[in-house]
Amino acid sequence: MKANRLFPFEKIASTLVLSACVGFIAPTAINANPMAEAAATIGLPDFTELVEKSGPAVVNIRTTERIQQNQGGGSAEDEQMQEFFRRFFGTPMPIPKQQPTPKGRKAPQQQEEEVSRGVGSGFIISQDGYVLTNAHVVDGASEVYVKLTDKREFKAKVVGADRRTDIAVLKIDGSKLPRVTVGDSDKIKAGEWVIAIGSPFDLDNTVTAGIISAKARDTGDYLPLIQTDVAVNPGNSGGPLINMRGEVIGVNSQIYSRSGGYMGISFAIPIDEAMRVVDQLKSSGKVVRGYLGVERIDVPKDVAEGLGLAKAQGALIQRVMPGSPAEKAGVEVGDVIQKVNGTVIDKAVDLNRVVGDIKPGGKATVTIWRKGGAKDIVITVAEADAEKSPVKTGKQKPEPSANVFGLSITDLTEVQKRDARVSGGVILESAEGGAARAGLQAGDIITRIFNADIKDAKEFAAVMAKVDQKKPVLLLVKRGDVSKFVAVRPTNQ
């Protein structure tokens, strides 16, 4: 037994002996729950009632993916490559290369195989079966299954998902289902106790506890997140963050980690923000956001002083997009946006959130600071570009490949670039044929073709147009924190 364990066996044994002696000497002093009594005496919280109340409404979410499998198999070389990608990327082995069919023989039959993709958490928000979870939990899944604590399992329909806020809504067929109580995340306070319930590492209904570390931590363009020290691990994503009144005040979504596991800092989406997204997803299957068309940064202190501002507050405009609502209304580079419809813009990130909540086509009165004075301008808000849904469910077939290598790509958003720590590249939306056989999958980032760095989808198309489409193409692919060159053969080879 190692000496540095938190609770050595010797100490456990001595404690058990002491407890037995106390029970023998004074049996009348025994309490049915001495630990609860001790916790109450020193003011520690008891979470048992919260778990009993909310636990049944917390669900385990299992996702699968359908892949095409040749009955005929592949060569030994291909099998080695499959094993390499499984070990390197940590994903199911890709589809083996299809060998040419000799004359006089039938081509090997294609069959679909349903393979596990991952496990997450969620919680039921209505008795008729609406379930809230993270968008990344169901991203790219062919099928989604929801399992309740009473062991019932349902196949779920993805009503809609919003990648920017990482919120998804599922629907299962049921009635009188257990549901959570939705709280008010605006009323939370740093330091108050909270618990998380979820399925870390597929361990259903695991309960962890901690406190709120910060109310509004800026980690994204559209959401200020709740920071806690509650233990959250892979599989907790999409589960509820619950206060001492038994109310859900957040959706567990992210952790800060250098190891991939919990390191004492976790983040949850405020339930108020999540429910606004839920309402739109339930009504239309997508989220519509307002758009001004500017690039902005926080106002540096020295710039604020130079512009005559009382304090470093607002969004400093660095670029106005051509043809955007902001340009049409007369917004200029160097302006500082201080208010939108009377709402104070404290930091640059606030601008996206406030404008995003304005219905496209609506008018916004924007207060700007320009050349030593404030002025109001009216801007007609446009609709932000609708992002493609990250969710594919059921038996839907993917769209045709963009080229003979089976690569369907799109531009990276600024958030994706920041999260992946890349300055350019394209993100793979789907992988078919040669790309699938090479082990690529949706979400991979391509940053180079042979020796040519790729900035965006336009550059990708230009370089691919010059590639010999009868020979393998060499791609530099980033997945997670690891980049690797991958040779992709044409689909027909």
C-alpha positions in Angstrom: 0.0 0.0 0.0 1.4 3.3 -1.1 2.1 5.9 1.7 0.7 8.8 -0.3 -2.9 7.6 -0.6 -5.5 10.0 0.6 -7.0 7.5 3.0 -4.6 4.6 3.9 -6.0 1.2 4.8 -4.6 1.5 8.3 -6.6 4.7 8.9 -9.8 3.1 7.5 -9.3 0.1 9.7 -8.7 2.2 12.8 -11.8 4.3 12.1 -13.9 1.2 11.7 -12.6 -0.2 15.0 -13.3 3.1 16.7 -16.8 3.2 15.3 -17.4 -0.3 16.5 -16.2 0.5 20.0 -18.4 3.6 20.2 -21.4 1.6 19.1 -20.8 -1.1 21.7 -20.2 1.3 24.6 -23.1 3.7 23.9 -25.7 2.0 21.6 -28.3 4.6 22.5 -26.2 7.4 20.9 -26.3 5.8 17.5 -28.0 7.9 14.8 -29.6 6.3 11.7 -27.5 8.7 9.6 -24.5 9.9 11.6 -22.8 11.5 8.6 -25.9 13.6 7.7 -26.2 14.7 11.4 -22.5 15.6 11.4 -22.9 17.5 8.1 -25.9 19.4 9.4 -24.0 20.3 12.6 -21.2 22.0 10.8 -23.4 23.5 8.1 -22.5 21.3 5.1 -25.3 20.8 2.5 -27.2 17.6 2.1 -27.9 16.8 -1.6 -29.9 13.7 -1.2 -33.3 15.3 -1.7 -32.1 17.2 -4.8 -30.9 14.0 -6.4 -34.1 12.1 -5.6 -36.2 14.9 -7.1 -34.2 15.6 -10.2 -32.3 12.4 -10.9 -35.2 10.5 -12.7 -35.4 13.3 -15.3 -31.7 13.1 -16.2 -31.0 10.8 -19.2 -28.2 8.9 -20.8 -27.8 9.7 -24.5 -26.1 7.1 -26.7 -25.4 7.9 -30.4 -24.5 5.6 -33.3 -23.3 6.0 -36.8 -24.0 3.9 -39.9 -21.1 3.0 -42.1 -20.8 1.1 -45.3 -18.9 -2.2 -44.9 -17.7 -4.5 -47.7 -18.2 -8.1 -47.0 -15.2 -8.8 -49.1 -12.7 -7.0 -46.8 -9.4 -5.4 -48.0 -5.7 -6.0 -48.3 -3.2 -6.5 -45.5 -1.8 -3.1 -46.2 -5.2 -1.5 -45.9 -5.9 -3.4 -42.6 -2.6 -2.0 -41.2 -3.6 1.5 -42.2 -7.0 1.0 -40.6 -5.4 -0.1 -37.3 -3.0 2.9 -37.5 -5.9 5.4 -37.8 -7.9 3.7 -35.1 -4.9 4.1 -32.7 -3.9 7.5 -33.9 -7.4 9.1 -34.1 -9.2 7.0 -31.5 -12.2 6.2 -33.8 -13.7 3.0 -35.3 -11.6 1.6 -38.1 -12.4 3.1 -41.5 -14.0 1.3 -44.3 -11.5 -1.0 -46.1 -10.5 -0.3 -49.6 -12.7 -1.9 -52.2 -10.6 -4.2 -54.5 -11.4 -4.5 -58.2 -13.8 -7.4 -58.9 -12.2 -10.1 -61.1 -14.2 -11.0 -64.3 -16.7 -13.7 -63.8 -17.2 -12.9 -60.1 -19.9 -10.9 -58.3 -18.9 -7.7 -56.7 -18.9 -7.9 -52.9 -22.1 -6.7 -51.4 -22.3 -3.5 -49.4 -23.9 -3.8 -46.0 -24.5 -1.1 -43.3 -23.0 -1.5 -39.9 -24.2 0.6 -37.0 -21.2 1.5 -34.7 -21.2 3.4 -31.5 -20.1 7.1 -31.6 -20.2 8.2 -28.0 -22.2 8.8 -24.9 -23.5 12.0 -23.3 -26.2 13.3 -21.0 -29.4 15.3 -21.2 -32.5 16.1 -19.2 -36.3 16.0 -19.9 -37.8 19.5 -19.9 -41.5 18.5 -20.6 -43.6 15.5 -19.7 -44.4 14.8 -23.4 -40.7 13.9 -24.1 -38.7 17.0 -25.1 -35.1 16.5 -24.0 -32.4 19.2 -23.8 -28.7 18.4 -24.4 -25.6 19.7 -26.1 -25.4 20.0 -29.9 -21.9 18.4 -29.9 -23.4 15.3 -28.2 -25.5 14.5 -31.2 -23.3 16.1 -33.9 -23.0 13.7 -36.9 -25.0 10.9 -35.3 -27.1 8.6 -37.5 -29.2 7.4 -34.6 -29.8 8.8 -31.1 -31.0 6.8 -28.2 -32.2 8.1 -24.8 -32.2 5.9 -21.7 -34.0 6.8 -18.5 -33.0 5.8 -15.0 -35.8 3.2 -15.0 -33.9 1.4 -17.8 -36.4 2.4 -20.5 -34.7 3.3 -23.8 -36.2 5.4 -26.6 -35.0 6.2 -30.1 -35.0 10.0 -30.3 -35.6 12.5 -33.0 -33.4 15.5 -33.3 -35.8 18.5 -33.4 -32.9 20.9 -34.0 -29.4 21.9 -33.0 -27.6 25.2 -32.7 -23.8 24.9 -32.9 -23.1 28.4 -31.8 -24.7 28.0 -28.4 -24.1 24.2 -28.3 -27.8 23.4 -27.6 -29.8 20.6 -29.1 -33.4 19.5 -28.6 -34.5 15.9 -28.9 -38.0 14.4 -28.8 -38.9 10.9 -27.5 -42.3 9.3 -27.6 -43.7 9.3 -24.1 -46.2 10.8 -21.7 -46.1 11.7 -18.0 -42.4 11.5 -18.1 -40.3 12.9 -15.2 -39.1 16.4 -15.9 -36.8 18.9 -14.3 -37.7 22.3 -12.8 -36.2 25.1 -14.8 -34.8 27.9 -12.7 -33.5 31.4 -13.3 -29.8 31.7 -14.1 -29.9 35.5 -13.7 -30.4 35.0 -10.0 -27.4 32.8 -9.3 -24.5 34.0 -7.1 -20.8 33.1 -7.1 -20.1 30.9 -4.1 -23.5 29.1 -4.0 -23.6 25.3 -4.0 -24.6 23.4 -7.1 -24.7 19.8 -8.3 -24.2 18.1 -11.7 -25.9 14.9 -12.7 -24.8 13.0 -15.8 -23.1 10.0 -17.3 -19.3 10.6 -17.2 -17.6 7.6 -18.9 -21.0 6.1 -19.3 -21.7 5.8 -15.6 -25.4 6.7 -15.4 -26.8 9.2 -12.9 -23.4 10.1 -11.4 -23.7 13.1 -9.0 -21.0 15.6 -8.3 -21.1 18.8 -6.3 -19.3 22.1 -6.0 -19.8 25.8 -6.1 -20.4 28.5 -8.7 -16.9 30.1 -9.3 -18.1 32.9 -11.6 -21.4 34.0 -13.1 -20.6 35.2 -16.6 -17.3 33.9 -18.0 -16.7 35.1 -21.5 -15.6 32.1 -23.5 -17.7 32.4 -26.7 -19.3 34.9 -29.1 -22.9 34.4 -28.0 -22.9 33.1 -24.5 -21.4 34.1 -21.1 -20.9 30.8 -19.4 -21.3 29.8 -15.7 -18.0 28.7 -14.3 -18.0 26.1 -11.5 -15.6 23.7 -9.8 -18.1 20.8 -10.1 -16.4 17.7 -11.4 -17.4 17.3 -15.1 -15.9 14.7 -17.4 -16.5 13.2 -20.8 -20.1 12.0 -20.8 -21.3 14.8 -18.6 -22.0 17.0 -21.6 -25.6 18.0 -21.8 -26.5 17.2 -18.2 -28.1 19.7 -15.8 -26.4 22.0 -13.3 -28.8 22.2 -10.3 -29.1 24.7 -7.5 -30.0 23.9 -3.9 -33.7 24.6 -4.7 -33.7 21.7 -7.1 -33.9 24.0 -10.2 -31.8 23.6 -13.3 -29.7 26.8 -13.8 -27.3 25.5 -16.4 -26.4 22.9 -19.0 -22.9 21.4 -18.5 -21.0 21.9 -21.7 -17.2 22.4 -21.4 -14.2 21.9 -19.2 -10.8 23.6 -19.1 -8.3 20.8 -19.3 -4.7 20.1 -20.4 -5.1 16.4 -20.0 -8.6 15.8 -21.4 -10.0 15.1 -18.0 -11.4 17.3 -15.2 -8.9 19.8 -13.7 -11.2 21.9 -11.4 -12.8 24.2 -13.9 -16.0 23.5 -15.8 -18.5 25.6 -17.7 -22.3 25.5 -18.1 -24.6 27.3 -20.5 -27.0 29.5 -18.5 -30.5 27.9 -18.6 -32.1 31.3 -19.5 -30.1 31.4 -22.7 -30.6 27.7 -23.4 -34.3 27.9 -23.1 -34.5 30.9 -25.6 -32.7 28.6 -28.1 -35.0 25.7 -27.2 -38.1 27.8 -28.0 -36.7 28.6 -31.5 -35.6 25.1 -32.2 -39.0 23.7 -31.2 -40.9 26.2 -33.4 -38.7 26.2 -36.5 -35.8 23.8 -36.1 -33.2 26.5 -36.3 -32.1 29.7 -34.5 -32.4 33.1 -36.3 -30.0 35.9 -35.2 -29.6 39.5 -36.0 -26.5 40.8 -37.9 -24.8 44.2 -38.2 -21.7 43.4 -40.2 -18.8 44.7 -38.1 -15.6 43.4 -36.6 -15.0 44.7 -33.1 -12.7 44.5 -30.2 -12.7 45.7 -26.6 -11.7 49.3 -26.1 -8.1 49.5 -24.7 -7.6 51.9 -21.8 -5.2 54.1 -23.7 -7.5 54.3 -26.7 -10.4 55.3 -24.4 -8.4 58.1 -22.9 -7.3 59.3 -26.4 -10.9 59.3 -27.6 -12.2 61.2 -24.6 -14.2 58.3 -23.2 -14.9 58.3 -19.4 -13.9 54.6 -19.2 -12.8 51.8 -21.4 -16.2 50.5 -22.3 -18.0 49.5 -25.5 -17.1 47.8 -28.8 -14.4 49.5 -30.9 -15.1 48.9 -34.6 -12.1 47.7 -36.6 -13.9 46.8 -39.8 -17.2 47.4 -41.5 -18.3 44.7 -44.0 -19.1 46.0 -47.5 -22.8 46.1 -48.1 -23.7 45.3 -44.5 -26.4 47.0 -42.5 -23.7 48.8 -40.5 -22.2 50.3 -43.7 -25.6 51.3 -45.1 -26.3 53.1 -41.8 -23.0 55.0 -41.8 -21.0 53.1 -39.1 -17.3 53.9 -39.6 -14.0 52.3 -38.5 -13.0 53.8 -35.2 -16.5 54.3 -33.9 -17.2 52.9 -30.5 -20.7 51.3 -30.1 -21.8 52.1 -26.5 -25.5 51.0 -26.6 -28.0 49.1 -28.7 -31.7 49.9 -28.1 -30.7 51.3 -24.7 -28.7 48.2 -23.6 -25.2 49.1 -22.5 -22.4 47.4 -24.4 -19.8 46.8 -21.8 -17.4 44.6 -23.8 -17.1 43.8 -27.5 -18.6 40.3 -27.0 -21.8 41.9 -25.7 -22.5 43.3 -29.2 -23.0 39.9 -30.8 -25.3 38.8 -28.0 -27.5 41.9 -28.0 -27.8 42.2 -31.8 -28.2 38.4 -32.1 -31.4 38.7 -30.1 -32.9 41.3 -32.4 -35.3 39.9 -35.1 -33.9 40.4 -38.6 -35.7 43.2 -40.3 -36.1 45.1 -37.1 -34.7 48.5 -36.3 -31.9 49.0 -33.8 -31.0 52.4 -32.3 -27.3 52.3 -31.9 -25.4 54.8 -29.8 -21.9 55.4 -31.1 -19.0 57.5 -29.8 -17.3 59.4 -32.7 -14.8 62.3 -32.6 -15.5 63.2 -29.0 -19.2 62.9 -28.9 -22.1 60.5 -28.8 -24.7 60.1 -31.5 -27.6 57.8 -32.3 -28.0 56.0 -35.6 -30.8 53.6 -36.7 -29.7 50.4 -38.3 -32.0 47.8 -40.0 -30.8 44.5 -38.7 -30.2 41.7 -41.2 -30.2 37.9 -40.6 -26.9 36.3 -39.7 -25.8 33.6 -42.2 -27.6 30.4 -41.2 -25.1 27.8 -40.5 -25.7 24.3 -41.8 -27.1 21.9 -39.2 -24.4 19.7 -37.7 -26.9 17.0 -37.1 -27.7 14.1 -39.5 -30.1 11.6 -38.2 -32.1 8.6 -39.4 -31.4 7.0 -42.8 -30.7 10.2 -44.7 -28.0 9.9 -47.3 -25.2 12.4 -47.3 -25.1 14.9 -50.1 -22.9 14.0 -53.1 -19.2 14.4 -52.6 -17.6 17.7 -53.6 -15.0 15.8 -55.7 -13.7 12.4 -56.7 -11.9 12.0 -53.3 -15.1 12.1 -51.4 -14.4 15.4 -49.5 -17.3 17.7 -48.6 -15.9 20.8 -46.9 -16.9 24.2 -45.7 -15.3 27.4 -44.3 -14.2 27.5 -40.6 -16.0 30.0 -38.4 -14.0 32.3 -36.3 -15.0 30.4 -33.2 -13.9 27.1 -34.8 -10.5 28.7 -35.8 -10.0 29.9 -32.2 -11.0 26.6 -30.7 -8.8 24.6 -33.1 -6.0 27.2 -32.8 -5.6 27.6 -36.5 -5.5 30.7 -38.7 -7.0 29.1 -41.8 -8.2 25.9 -43.3 -11.5 24.1 -44.0 -13.6 21.8 -42.0 -14.8 18.4 -43.3 -18.6 18.2 -43.4 -18.7 14.6 -44.6 -16.2 11.9 -45.8 -17.2 9.4 -48.4 -15.3 7.0 -50.7 -11.6 7.6 -50.7 -11.8 10.0 -47.8 -13.7 7.6 -45.6 -11.4 4.8 -46.5 -8.4 7.0 -45.5 -10.0 7.4 -42.0 -11.2 11.0 -42.4 -14.5 12.0 -40.7 -16.7 15.0 -40.2 -15.1 17.7 -38.1 -11.5 17.1 -39.3 -9.7 20.3 -40.3 -7.7 20.3 -43.6 -4.9 23.0 -43.4 -2.7 22.0 -46.4 -2.9 20.2 -49.7 0.6 18.8 -50.6 2.7 21.9 -50.0 0.0 24.5 -50.4 -1.5 26.1 -47.2 -5.3 26.4 -47.4 -6.9 29.6 -46.1 -10.6 28.9 -46.9 -13.0 26.9 -49.1 -12.3 29.1 -52.2 -8.5 28.3 -52.0 -9.3 24.7 -51.3 -11.3 24.5 -54.5 -8.6 26.3 -56.5 -5.8 23.9 -55.4 -7.9 20.8 -55.8 -8.7 21.8 -59.4 -5.0 21.5 -60.2 -4.6 18.1 -58.5 -4.2 14.9 -60.6 -7.5 13.3 -59.8 -6.2 9.9 -60.8 -3.5 9.9 -58.0 -3.6 10.1 -54.2 -3.8 13.6 -52.8 -1.8 14.4 -49.6 -3.6 16.4 -47.0 -2.5 17.8 -43.7 -5.3 17.0 -41.3 -5.9 18.3 -37.8 -8.0 16.4 -35.3 -8.0 17.6 -31.8 -4.5 18.7 -30.9 -2.8 16.4 -33.4 -2.0 17.1 -37.1 -1.0 14.4 -39.5 -0.5 14.0 -43.3 -3.1 11.6 -44.8 -2.9 10.3 -48.3 -6.4 10.0 -49.9 -6.9 7.9 -52.9 -9.6 8.7 -55.5 -12.9 7.0 -54.8 -12.8 4.9 -57.9 -9.5 3.3 -57.1 
